[in-house]
Amino acid sequence: MESSVVSNLCACLAEQLDANDGCDHSLTFTREFLEKQKVDVEIVLDWIVNEGGGCDCEVLYNVEERFEE
């Protein structure tokens, strides 16, 4: 996944989590974002979960950091 997509995903998640009183411990916003990007959602979600992103807030806090390493 390209770094710009990860960066845009994290920006979107930050906005969504703020607007919706935090995380509901699902990947709802991540899935919605990925569907709009027209990527293979299940493959990307598998990668995200493997990198520590079990829910939207974990994507924001773990996946972006690991992608930058």
Backbone as a ProteinNet text record, in pm:
[ID]
protein_1_A
[PRIMARY]
MESSVVSNLCACLAEQLDANDGCDHSLTFTREFLEKQKVDVEIVLDWIVNEGGGCDCEVLYNVEERFEE
[TERTIARY]
84.8	0	89.5	54.2	134.6	127.3	236.3	240.9	134.8	102.2	0.1	-137	-165.9	-293.2	-298.1	-188.9	-183.4	-198.8	-131.3	-140.5	-284.1	-346.9	-485.1	-580.8	-557.3	-639.2	-631.3	-512.3	-495.9	-558.8	-548.1	-612.7	-764	-816.8	-961.2	-1005.2	-928.4	-963.6	-962.3	-862.7	-855.6	-981	-1024.2	-1145.3	-1269.3	-1281.5	-1399.2	-1407.9	-1295.9	-1296.5	-1331.3	-1281.2	-1312.6	-1460.7	-1513.5	-1653	-1753	-1707.2	-1797.6	-1767.6	-1713.4	-1686	-1595.7	-1496.2	-1396.5	-1424.9	-1352.4	-1352.6	-1458.4	-1526.8	-1622.7	-1560.8	-1427.9	-1349.6	-1383.2	-1409.2	-1429.4	-1341.4	-1346.3	-1273.7	-1370.1	-1480.6	-1585	-1533.2	-1467.4	-1420.7	-1305.7	-1220.9	-1112.4	-1170.1	-1267.4	-1331	-1396.8	-1470.6	-1535.9	-1433.6	-1323.2	-1218.2	-1161.4	-1129.3	-1068.8	-1162.8	-1291	-1387.8	-1390.6	-1373.5	-1371.1	-1243.1	-1136.4	-1008.5	-1003.8	-1104	-1112.6	-991.4	-956.3	-851	-917.3	-840.6	-892.4	-901.9	-1019.8	-1041.9	-996.5	-1030.8	-997.3	-846.5	-775.4	-629.3	-566.7	-611.9	-556	-592.3	-715.8	-754.2	-672.5	-644.3	-558.3	-421.2	-365.4	-235.1	-243.9	-349.5	-367.9	-376.5	-456.1	-470	-336.2	-263.7	-131.7	-32.5	-51	37.6	-9.9	-110.7	-154.3	-277.1	-348	-466.4	-594.5	-628.4	-748	-876.8	-866.1	-982.3	-933	-1026.1	-989.5	-884.3	-896.3	-797.3	-660.7	-657.9	-529.7	-465	-546.5	-491.5	-422.6	-490.6	-435.6	-306.2	-300.3	-184.6	-74.5	-107	-5.9	37	-57.2	-25.4	54.8	16.8	93.1	237.3	255	390.3	472.6	413.9	486	515.1	426.4	446.5	563.5	586.2	693.7	829.1	834.7	964	1047.3
-116.7	0	123.2	220.6	341.5	426.1	495.7	578.2	688.2	740	844.6	790.7	664.9	604.3	586.2	540.7	523.9	658.7	759	892.5	946	929	973.6	893.7	764.7	680.4	731.1	758.2	803.2	940.4	1028.2	1159.2	1142.3	1056.1	1029.6	968.6	873	809.5	909.9	996.3	1097.2	1183.2	1224.4	1306.1	1227.2	1104.3	1022.7	989.3	953.3	918.6	1039.8	1155.9	1278.4	1313	1298.6	1335.5	1236.3	1114.6	1009.7	963.5	1052.3	1022	901.6	887.1	783	655.1	553	424.4	331.1	258.4	157.4	17.5	13	-110.9	-201.1	-135.8	-207.3	-139.7	-193.1	-133.9	-66.2	-16.5	41.2	155.1	252.2	368.4	330.6	238.7	190.8	122.2	35	-36	63	160.5	260.4	336	375.6	447	359.3	235	145.1	117.2	102.9	79.5	196.4	316.3	434.5	440.8	376	377	273.5	188.3	83.3	-10.5	-50.6	-149.8	-280.3	-388.3	-515.6	-504.6	-473.9	-440.6	-553.6	-676.2	-787.8	-810.3	-796.8	-812.5	-702	-578.9	-466.3	-478.7	-518.7	-537	-646.5	-754.9	-860.6	-803.8	-722.5	-660.4	-567.5	-487.2	-392.4	-465	-570.1	-646.5	-708.6	-760.2	-819.8	-717.1	-591.7	-484.1	-418.8	-476.1	-424.6	-338.1	-337.2	-253.9	-332.7	-371.1	-450.6	-370	-239	-149.2	-14.8	75.7	203.6	281.2	284.9	361.9	294.5	160.8	90.9	113	125.7	160.5	295.8	389.2	523.9	523.9	448.2	452.2	353	240.5	137.6	127.6	128.4	99.1	211	335.9	445.2	443.4	420.9	416.1	303.3	186.5	72.6	93.3	162.8	187.8	281.7	373.3	471.9	412.4	295.7	237.3	194.6
0	0	0	-79.2	-91.3	35.5	63.2	184.3	182.7	65.1	58.1	97.8	64.3	102.7	253.9	312.6	457.8	526.9	475.7	533	524.5	408.9	391.2	478.4	491.8	579.8	722.6	770	908.2	931.1	833.4	845.1	851.6	767.6	767.1	899.8	950.5	1077.4	1191.9	1194.3	1300.6	1299.5	1180.7	1169.2	1211.5	1162.8	1193.3	1342.2	1402	1543.9	1629.6	1589.7	1663.1	1649.7	1530.4	1504.2	1563.8	1594.2	1640.9	1783.2	1862.9	2004.3	2023.5	1938	1956.9	1881.4	1921.6	1852.7	1911.2	1822.4	1868.6	1863.1	1848.5	1847.9	1729.7	1615.6	1490	1384.8	1265.4	1152.8	1055.2	1105.8	1021.2	934.3	993.8	917.9	824.7	868.5	783.4	660	680.3	569.1	472.9	525.5	440.4	355.2	417.1	344.1	233.3	265.2	167.3	50.8	78.3	-29	-126.4	-78.2	-165.4	-248.3	-199.1	-270.7	-382	-387.1	-488.4	-483.6	-362.6	-342.2	-298.4	-297	-247.9	-95.8	-47.9	92.9	184.3	153.9	243.1	252.3	143.7	147	231.1	210.9	287	434.7	464.8	605.4	671.5	599.5	654.9	690.5	601.7	627	747.7	753.2	863.1	997	1003.9	1128.7	1166.6	1069.1	1094.5	1148.6	1112.8	1158.7	1288	1352.5	1481.9	1476.6	1363.6	1349.6	1365	1485.7	1509.6	1511	1522	1517.3	1465.4	1441.5	1380.6	1460.1	1592.6	1669.7	1667.2	1661.8	1652.2	1515.9	1411.3	1280	1290.4	1351.4	1365.2	1445.4	1553	1642	1608.2	1545.6	1520.4	1375.4	1284.3	1144.9	1080.9	1101	1041.7	1091.4	1220.1	1276.8	1215.1	1200	1141.6	994.1	925.2	783	761.6	854.2	842.2	873.6	938.8	979.7	863.3
[MASK]
+++++++++++++++++++++++++++++++++++++++++++++++++++++++++++++++++++++

